[in-house]
C-alpha cells in the first residue's frame, strides 16, 4: 500500500471529501430505501437491476474507504450500482489471509470509526443511486467474540445503527459462510440445527431493523441449506446454482485470479467470468457481486490492493485489473443513471 499513499494524499488535498458531513454525530436525512417486492429489487420505489462488486475489505481504513468512494463515479459510468462491504472483513489476501478488519469489540460493540466509515460509504452510494450489501459476521473473525451474547450484541447494535441513521439503501448478509467447516468457531454459526440458528440471527436483526432485508450466506462446501424460516434474501456464493425462486444474491462469484498474482487472468478465466455474467443477466430473480483477488485482497502481490479502481485489462502483470468486467457490464447492460441502465 505504501507505493500509492503519496498519490492518495495528493488526491485528497486536490479533491477534498467532507467526511464530517456524514458523521454519525450529525443529523442526516434517510437514504432511498431498498426493498424486495416479489422476486425483484426496488430502490426508492423504482424497480432496479443490480450489477455488483464484492468489496469485502472496503472498510479496512479511512484511506481504503476513500478510494472506494472516489471510484463510485466510474462504477456507475460502467453500470455497476451494487457493492458489498463487510464489518468483519473478508479474506485478507496475500501475504496475510487474516489481515481483514474486525469492526466489533470482543463484547460485540460496533466500533465508532468503522460505523462512521460505513455511513459515509453508504451515503455516497445513495447519492449515485447505488445499493450496498452490508456483511456483519465472518468465519475469519467470529472467534473474537467472548460468547453468544457478544455475537447477539454485534447484530443488534449494527441493526440499530442502520435504522437510527436512516441507512435504507442496504441489504444485509448476517453471517457469511455459515457452517464453514474449518473456520467458524461460534456454535451459533455452525450446524447442527442450522435453520433454527439462522432464524435466531434474523430475528435479532429484524427486531431492531424491521424495514431492512436480510439473509444468511451458507458455506458452499457445507450441507447447510440456503434457506431458513423468515428469510428475505436468498444468499448463495461461488458456483452454487442459481435458485429459480426467491430474490437471489451471489455475494461472491468464484474468484479466478489469485492473491499471489492479483489482477491477472487467462483467456479461459475471463470466459468463466463472462459465462457467470450471462447466467445472471438471464436470471430475472438473481444478481451477482463479482469477486476478484484484485478487488478484495489487502496488499497482495501487486502491493496496492484492495482495488476499487478497475485498473487494466488483466492480461499481464503489467496491466493488472478488472476493466474487462466493467466494460462487459457497460456494453451489455448499460451505464447506470438511477433508476435505469442506459445502453
WORA-V501747 format. One record per residue. N is the residue number from 0. RES is the residue in one small letter. PSI is psi in whole degrees, -180 to 180 (NA if undefined). OMEGA is omega in whole degrees, -180 to 180 (* if undefined). D_FIRST is the distance of its C-alpha to the first C-alpha in Angstrom with 1 decimal. Layout:
N:RES:PSI:OMEGA:D_FIRST  N:RES:PSI:OMEGA:D_FIRST
//
This chain:
0:x:-24:-173:0.0  1:x:-30:-178:3.8  2:x:-20:-178:5.5  3:x:-8:-176:5.8  4:x:-44:179:6.7  5:x:-40:178:10.1  6:x:-44:-179:10.8  7:x:-42:-179:10.3  8:x:-38:176:12.4  9:x:-44:-179:14.9  10:x:-40:-179:15.2  11:x:-36:180:15.9  12:x:-30:-178:18.5  13:x:-35:-176:20.0  14:x:77:-173:20.3  15:x:139:173:20.7  16:x:133:-178:20.7  17:x:89:180:23.3  18:x:-33:-178:21.9  19:x:-26:-178:25.1  20:x:-20:179:27.1  21:x:19:179:26.1  22:x:145:178:26.0  23:x:-8:178:27.9  24:x:-9:-177:30.2  25:x:148:179:31.5  26:x:136:-179:34.0  27:x:149:176:32.8  28:x:159:177:34.8  29:x:150:175:34.4  30:x:175:168:32.3  31:x:152:-178:34.0  32:x:129:172:35.1  33:x:137:178:34.1  34:x:158:170:37.1  35:x:120:177:38.3  36:x:116:-172:41.9  37:x:-116:178:43.5  38:x:28:-179:40.8  39:x:152:176:39.0  40:x:139:175:36.1  41:x:145:175:37.1  42:x:122:-177:35.1  43:x:32:179:37.1  44:x:-1:-178:40.3  45:x:138:175:39.4  46:x:137:-178:38.9  47:x:149:169:35.4  48:x:138:-175:33.8  49:x:133:173:30.3  50:x:124:-164:27.6  51:x:173:174:24.3  52:x:134:172:20.7  53:x:110:-179:19.6  54:x:63:-168:16.5  55:x:-25:-178:16.8  56:x:27:-177:13.7  57:x:-21:-179:13.9  58:x:11:-171:15.0  59:x:-39:179:12.2  60:x:170:178:11.7  61:x:-40:-180:13.1  62:x:-45:-179:10.1  63:x:-44:179:9.7  64:x:-40:179:13.5  65:x:-38:177:13.8  66:x:-39:179:12.0  67:x:-43:179:14.5  68:x:-44:-178:17.3  69:x:-24:-179:16.8  70:x:-10:-173:16.9  71:x:-36:-180:20.1  72:x:-40:177:22.4  73:x:-35:177:21.4  74:x:-52:-176:21.8  75:x:-30:176:25.4  76:x:-25:179:26.3  77:x:7:175:25.8  78:x:2:-180:27.7  79:x:120:-174:25.0  80:x:23:-172:26.2  81:x:124:176:25.0  82:x:155:178:21.8  83:x:130:176:21.4  84:x:152:-175:19.4  85:x:131:179:20.0  86:x:-41:168:20.7  87:x:108:-169:20.3  88:x:156:-177:17.2  89:x:-169:178:17.7  90:x:127:-175:16.8  91:x:-1:178:13.3  92:x:-153:-178:13.1  93:x:135:15:12.5  94:x:0:-176:12.6  95:x:104:-179:13.7  96:x:-22:-178:15.8  97:x:20:-177:16.5  98:x:-7:-177:13.1  99:x:158:-180:14.2  100:x:146:162:15.5  101:x:111:-175:19.2  102:x:7:-180:20.6  103:x:154:171:24.0  104:x:174:179:25.7  105:x:-27:180:27.9  106:x:1:176:30.8  107:x:9:178:29.3  108:x:138:174:28.5  109:x:121:-176:25.9  110:x:136:-173:23.5  111:x:-42:-178:24.0  112:x:-33:177:20.5  113:x:-42:177:19.7  114:x:-42:179:23.1  115:x:-44:179:22.3  116:x:-41:-179:19.1  117:x:-46:180:21.1  118:x:-42:180:23.9  119:x:-48:-180:22.0  120:x:-44:-178:20.5  121:x:-43:-179:23.9  122:x:-36:176:25.7  123:x:-38:175:23.6  124:x:-44:-180:24.2  125:x:-37:180:27.9  126:x:-21:-179:28.1  127:x:9:180:27.4  128:x:32:-178:29.7  129:x:161:177:27.1  130:x:145:179:27.4  131:x:126:168:24.9  132:x:124:180:25.4  133:x:115:175:24.4  134:x:140:-177:24.1  135:x:-68:-171:25.2  136:x:143:-177:25.6  137:x:141:179:23.7  138:x:-16:177:25.2  139:x:-13:-175:22.1  140:x:-6:-173:22.6  141:x:-19:-180:26.3  142:x:-13:-179:27.3  143:x:-21:-178:26.0  144:x:138:-180:29.0  145:x:-39:-174:32.1  146:x:-175:-179:34.5  147:x:-33:179:35.6  148:x:-36:178:36.4  149:x:-39:177:32.7  150:x:-44:177:31.7  151:x:-43:-179:34.4  152:x:-39:179:33.2  153:x:-45:180:29.7  154:x:-46:-177:31.3  155:x:-46:-178:33.8  156:x:-38:179:31.5  157:x:-42:177:29.1  158:x:-46:-180:32.2  159:x:-40:180:33.7  160:x:-50:-180:30.6  161:x:-43:-179:30.4  162:x:-46:-177:34.1  163:x:-37:-176:34.5  164:x:-1:178:31.8  165:x:33:-179:33.4  166:x:90:-169:30.3  167:x:-13:-179:32.3  168:x:44:-174:30.4  169:x:159:163:29.0  170:x:165:-166:30.0  171:x:133:167:29.0  172:x:103:-173:28.2  173:x:-41:-178:29.7  174:x:112:-179:28.7  175:x:138:178:26.5  176:x:54:175:28.1  177:x:135:-179:31.2  178:x:38:172:32.8  179:x:118:-169:29.9  180:x:-20:-179:32.1  181:x:-31:-167:29.5  182:x:-16:179:27.3  183:x:120:-177:29.3  184:x:-35:-178:30.7  185:x:127:180:32.5  186:x:-30:-179:36.0  187:x:-16:-178:35.9  188:x:20:-179:33.2  189:x:157:166:35.1  190:x:158:10:38.4  191:x:178:178:41.4  192:x:39:-174:42.7  193:x:-40:-178:39.5  194:x:-43:179:41.2  195:x:-41:-178:42.4  196:x:-42:177:39.1  197:x:-42:179:37.2  198:x:-33:178:40.0  199:x:-46:176:39.6  200:x:-45:-179:35.9  201:x:-44:-180:36.9  202:x:-45:179:39.8  203:x:-42:-178:37.8  204:x:-48:-174:35.4  205:x:-26:176:38.2  206:x:-29:-178:40.3  207:x:-20:-180:37.8  208:x:70:-171:36.4  209:x:-19:-176:39.4  210:x:2:-179:38.3  211:x:124:-178:34.8  212:x:143:-176:34.9  213:x:160:176:33.4  214:x:-175:180:33.4  215:x:132:-180:32.2  216:x:123:176:30.3  217:x:155:172:32.0  218:x:128:-173:30.5  219:x:-36:-175:31.5  220:x:2:178:32.9  221:x:151:174:35.0  222:x:-2:179:38.5  223:x:150:-175:37.7  224:x:166:176:38.6  225:x:16:175:36.6  226:x:162:175:39.2  227:x:161:-178:40.7  228:x:128:178:43.3  229:x:-10:-176:42.3  230:x:138:177:39.1  231:x:-42:179:38.1  232:x:124:179:35.0  233:x:101:-173:35.4  234:x:134:174:32.0  235:x:177:178:31.3  236:x:158:171:28.5  237:x:-124:-174:27.7  238:x:17:175:31.0  239:x:137:-179:33.4  240:x:151:180:36.2  241:x:117:177:36.4  242:x:151:-179:39.2  243:x:-9:-179:42.0  244:x:156:-179:42.3  245:x:163:171:40.2  246:x:114:-169:37.2  247:x:134:174:34.7  248:x:119:170:30.8  249:x:107:-173:28.9  250:x:-9:173:25.7  251:x:100:174:23.9  252:x:163:-175:25.4  253:x:115:-180:25.2  254:x:135:-179:21.8  255:x:-27:174:22.4  256:x:171:-178:19.2  257:x:151:178:17.7  258:x:-29:-180:14.5  259:x:-8:177:15.0  260:x:57:-170:15.3  261:x:144:175:13.9  262:x:14:177:15.4  263:x:126:-174:18.4  264:x:138:172:21.8  265:x:168:178:25.3  266:x:-40:179:28.2  267:x:-37:178:29.5  268:x:-39:176:26.4  269:x:-40:178:26.4  270:x:-39:177:30.1  271:x:-45:-179:29.4  272:x:-43:180:27.1  273:x:-34:177:29.7  274:x:-40:174:32.4  275:x:-47:-179:30.6  276:x:-45:-180:30.4  277:x:-41:-179:34.1  278:x:-42:-179:35.1  279:x:-29:175:33.5  280:x:-32:-178:34.8  281:x:-10:-177:38.2  282:x:104:-174:38.1  283:x:-19:-177:39.1  284:x:7:-172:38.3  285:x:146:177:34.8  286:x:159:-177:31.2  287:x:149:171:28.0  288:x:108:-177:24.3  289:x:130:-175:22.6  290:x:128:176:20.3  291:x:145:175:17.7  292:x:-37:180:15.0  293:x:-36:-177:13.0  294:x:-37:-168:13.5  295:x:-38:-172:13.3  296:x:163:178:11.3  297:x:113:-176:8.3  298:x:-81:-178:6.0  299:x:-177:-180:9.3  300:x:-31:179:10.7  301:x:-28:-180:9.0  302:x:-1:-176:5.6  303:x:11:178:4.5  304:x:158:5:6.9  305:x:149:-176:8.8  306:x:99:169:10.5  307:x:-20:176:13.4  308:x:150:-176:14.0  309:x:-24:179:16.6  310:x:-150:-177:15.2  311:x:-166:-176:17.9  312:x:-9:174:20.9  313:x:15:-178:19.4  314:x:-30:-177:22.2  315:x:169:178:20.3  316:x:-22:177:17.0  317:x:-2:-179:17.3  318:x:45:-177:17.7  319:x:142:175:15.4  320:x:-180:-180:16.0  321:x:29:179:18.6  322:x:-32:-178:20.5  323:x:-35:177:23.6  324:x:-47:177:23.6  325:x:-46:-176:23.3  326:x:-32:177:26.1  327:x:-45:-180:28.2  328:x:-47:180:28.3  329:x:-45:-173:29.1  330:x:-26:-176:31.8  331:x:-19:-179:33.3  332:x:-44:178:33.0  333:x:161:176:32.4  334:x:160:-176:30.2  335:x:121:171:30.2  336:x:96:-174:32.5  337:x:130:8:33.4  338:x:21:-174:35.6  339:x:153:163:35.7  340:x:136:-176:33.9  341:x:117:-178:35.4  342:x:NA:*:36.1
//
